[in-house]
């Protein structure tokens, strides 16, 4: 799914942040075909994209995430 960070706050655990994400397409997978159930205080893992990347760089990051 894709979203935009609207709020960011450090957590008491220094390795984590509490964020609020705006989801323009709702709580659905990127393909839009699978709705996801909502629960308050949901947790997750995200990859934050902070720069405009070239297509090759995006492909590399996609492959890297598959290896992990």
PyMOL commands that place a pseudoatom at each C-alpha (Angstrom):
pseudoatom trace, name=CA, resn=UNK, resi=1, chain=A, elem=C, hetatm=0, pos=[0.000, 0.000, 0.000]
pseudoatom trace, name=CA, resn=UNK, resi=2, chain=A, elem=C, hetatm=0, pos=[1.122, 3.571, -0.457]
pseudoatom trace, name=CA, resn=UNK, resi=3, chain=A, elem=C, hetatm=0, pos=[0.690, 6.463, 1.920]
pseudoatom trace, name=CA, resn=UNK, resi=4, chain=A, elem=C, hetatm=0, pos=[2.116, 9.771, 3.068]
pseudoatom trace, name=CA, resn=UNK, resi=5, chain=A, elem=C, hetatm=0, pos=[3.534, 10.414, 6.550]
pseudoatom trace, name=CA, resn=UNK, resi=6, chain=A, elem=C, hetatm=0, pos=[1.445, 13.173, 8.131]
pseudoatom trace, name=CA, resn=UNK, resi=7, chain=A, elem=C, hetatm=0, pos=[2.838, 13.051, 11.697]
pseudoatom trace, name=CA, resn=UNK, resi=8, chain=A, elem=C, hetatm=0, pos=[6.100, 11.775, 13.152]
pseudoatom trace, name=CA, resn=UNK, resi=9, chain=A, elem=C, hetatm=0, pos=[7.013, 11.399, 16.824]
pseudoatom trace, name=CA, resn=UNK, resi=10, chain=A, elem=C, hetatm=0, pos=[9.917, 9.609, 18.520]
pseudoatom trace, name=CA, resn=UNK, resi=11, chain=A, elem=C, hetatm=0, pos=[8.969, 6.567, 20.573]
pseudoatom trace, name=CA, resn=UNK, resi=12, chain=A, elem=C, hetatm=0, pos=[10.244, 5.760, 24.039]
pseudoatom trace, name=CA, resn=UNK, resi=13, chain=A, elem=C, hetatm=0, pos=[12.233, 3.037, 22.285]
pseudoatom trace, name=CA, resn=UNK, resi=14, chain=A, elem=C, hetatm=0, pos=[14.960, 4.963, 20.417]
pseudoatom trace, name=CA, resn=UNK, resi=15, chain=A, elem=C, hetatm=0, pos=[14.914, 2.537, 17.482]
pseudoatom trace, name=CA, resn=UNK, resi=16, chain=A, elem=C, hetatm=0, pos=[11.267, 3.224, 16.627]
pseudoatom trace, name=CA, resn=UNK, resi=17, chain=A, elem=C, hetatm=0, pos=[9.025, 6.119, 15.679]
pseudoatom trace, name=CA, resn=UNK, resi=18, chain=A, elem=C, hetatm=0, pos=[5.309, 6.560, 15.987]
pseudoatom trace, name=CA, resn=UNK, resi=19, chain=A, elem=C, hetatm=0, pos=[3.892, 7.849, 12.724]
pseudoatom trace, name=CA, resn=UNK, resi=20, chain=A, elem=C, hetatm=0, pos=[0.520, 8.737, 11.304]
pseudoatom trace, name=CA, resn=UNK, resi=21, chain=A, elem=C, hetatm=0, pos=[0.087, 7.784, 7.658]
pseudoatom trace, name=CA, resn=UNK, resi=22, chain=A, elem=C, hetatm=0, pos=[-2.526, 9.185, 5.282]
pseudoatom trace, name=CA, resn=UNK, resi=23, chain=A, elem=C, hetatm=0, pos=[-3.685, 6.475, 2.885]
pseudoatom trace, name=CA, resn=UNK, resi=24, chain=A, elem=C, hetatm=0, pos=[-5.132, 8.090, -0.267]
pseudoatom trace, name=CA, resn=UNK, resi=25, chain=A, elem=C, hetatm=0, pos=[-6.570, 4.773, -1.521]
pseudoatom trace, name=CA, resn=UNK, resi=26, chain=A, elem=C, hetatm=0, pos=[-7.747, 3.562, 1.870]
pseudoatom trace, name=CA, resn=UNK, resi=27, chain=A, elem=C, hetatm=0, pos=[-6.544, 0.456, 3.625]
pseudoatom trace, name=CA, resn=UNK, resi=28, chain=A, elem=C, hetatm=0, pos=[-5.975, -1.634, 0.486]
pseudoatom trace, name=CA, resn=UNK, resi=29, chain=A, elem=C, hetatm=0, pos=[-3.020, -3.396, -1.077]
pseudoatom trace, name=CA, resn=UNK, resi=30, chain=A, elem=C, hetatm=0, pos=[-1.098, -1.518, -3.781]
pseudoatom trace, name=CA, resn=UNK, resi=31, chain=A, elem=C, hetatm=0, pos=[-2.970, -3.431, -6.487]
pseudoatom trace, name=CA, resn=UNK, resi=32, chain=A, elem=C, hetatm=0, pos=[-6.208, -2.235, -4.859]
pseudoatom trace, name=CA, resn=UNK, resi=33, chain=A, elem=C, hetatm=0, pos=[-7.821, -5.639, -5.022]
pseudoatom trace, name=CA, resn=UNK, resi=34, chain=A, elem=C, hetatm=0, pos=[-7.540, -6.710, -1.387]
pseudoatom trace, name=CA, resn=UNK, resi=35, chain=A, elem=C, hetatm=0, pos=[-9.124, -4.629, 1.399]
pseudoatom trace, name=CA, resn=UNK, resi=36, chain=A, elem=C, hetatm=0, pos=[-7.303, -4.940, 4.718]
pseudoatom trace, name=CA, resn=UNK, resi=37, chain=A, elem=C, hetatm=0, pos=[-9.093, -4.988, 8.098]
pseudoatom trace, name=CA, resn=UNK, resi=38, chain=A, elem=C, hetatm=0, pos=[-8.592, -1.917, 10.296]
pseudoatom trace, name=CA, resn=UNK, resi=39, chain=A, elem=C, hetatm=0, pos=[-7.743, -2.181, 13.992]
pseudoatom trace, name=CA, resn=UNK, resi=40, chain=A, elem=C, hetatm=0, pos=[-6.846, 0.795, 16.217]
pseudoatom trace, name=CA, resn=UNK, resi=41, chain=A, elem=C, hetatm=0, pos=[-3.135, 1.066, 17.093]
pseudoatom trace, name=CA, resn=UNK, resi=42, chain=A, elem=C, hetatm=0, pos=[-2.074, -1.206, 14.223]
pseudoatom trace, name=CA, resn=UNK, resi=43, chain=A, elem=C, hetatm=0, pos=[1.657, -1.795, 13.922]
pseudoatom trace, name=CA, resn=UNK, resi=44, chain=A, elem=C, hetatm=0, pos=[3.708, -2.503, 10.856]
pseudoatom trace, name=CA, resn=UNK, resi=45, chain=A, elem=C, hetatm=0, pos=[6.976, -2.174, 9.030]
pseudoatom trace, name=CA, resn=UNK, resi=46, chain=A, elem=C, hetatm=0, pos=[7.481, 0.431, 6.328]
pseudoatom trace, name=CA, resn=UNK, resi=47, chain=A, elem=C, hetatm=0, pos=[10.058, 1.447, 3.798]
pseudoatom trace, name=CA, resn=UNK, resi=48, chain=A, elem=C, hetatm=0, pos=[10.153, 5.237, 3.620]
pseudoatom trace, name=CA, resn=UNK, resi=49, chain=A, elem=C, hetatm=0, pos=[11.107, 6.781, 0.286]
pseudoatom trace, name=CA, resn=UNK, resi=50, chain=A, elem=C, hetatm=0, pos=[12.621, 10.208, 0.873]
pseudoatom trace, name=CA, resn=UNK, resi=51, chain=A, elem=C, hetatm=0, pos=[14.145, 11.047, -2.513]
pseudoatom trace, name=CA, resn=UNK, resi=52, chain=A, elem=C, hetatm=0, pos=[13.166, 10.918, -6.143]
pseudoatom trace, name=CA, resn=UNK, resi=53, chain=A, elem=C, hetatm=0, pos=[14.994, 7.852, -7.403]
pseudoatom trace, name=CA, resn=UNK, resi=54, chain=A, elem=C, hetatm=0, pos=[15.879, 6.685, -10.858]
pseudoatom trace, name=CA, resn=UNK, resi=55, chain=A, elem=C, hetatm=0, pos=[14.140, 3.584, -12.155]
pseudoatom trace, name=CA, resn=UNK, resi=56, chain=A, elem=C, hetatm=0, pos=[17.257, 1.417, -11.669]
pseudoatom trace, name=CA, resn=UNK, resi=57, chain=A, elem=C, hetatm=0, pos=[17.573, 2.560, -8.052]
pseudoatom trace, name=CA, resn=UNK, resi=58, chain=A, elem=C, hetatm=0, pos=[13.929, 1.689, -7.364]
pseudoatom trace, name=CA, resn=UNK, resi=59, chain=A, elem=C, hetatm=0, pos=[14.421, -1.739, -8.950]
pseudoatom trace, name=CA, resn=UNK, resi=60, chain=A, elem=C, hetatm=0, pos=[17.484, -2.325, -6.755]
pseudoatom trace, name=CA, resn=UNK, resi=61, chain=A, elem=C, hetatm=0, pos=[15.548, -1.413, -3.593]
pseudoatom trace, name=CA, resn=UNK, resi=62, chain=A, elem=C, hetatm=0, pos=[12.732, -3.748, -4.653]
pseudoatom trace, name=CA, resn=UNK, resi=63, chain=A, elem=C, hetatm=0, pos=[15.174, -6.631, -5.104]
pseudoatom trace, name=CA, resn=UNK, resi=64, chain=A, elem=C, hetatm=0, pos=[16.849, -5.811, -1.811]
pseudoatom trace, name=CA, resn=UNK, resi=65, chain=A, elem=C, hetatm=0, pos=[13.542, -6.081, 0.040]
pseudoatom trace, name=CA, resn=UNK, resi=66, chain=A, elem=C, hetatm=0, pos=[12.924, -9.527, -1.491]
pseudoatom trace, name=CA, resn=UNK, resi=67, chain=A, elem=C, hetatm=0, pos=[16.288, -10.763, -0.209]
pseudoatom trace, name=CA, resn=UNK, resi=68, chain=A, elem=C, hetatm=0, pos=[15.573, -9.727, 3.395]
for i in range(1, 68): cmd.bond("trace and resi %d" % i, "trace and resi %d" % (i + 1))
show_as sticks, trace
zoom trace
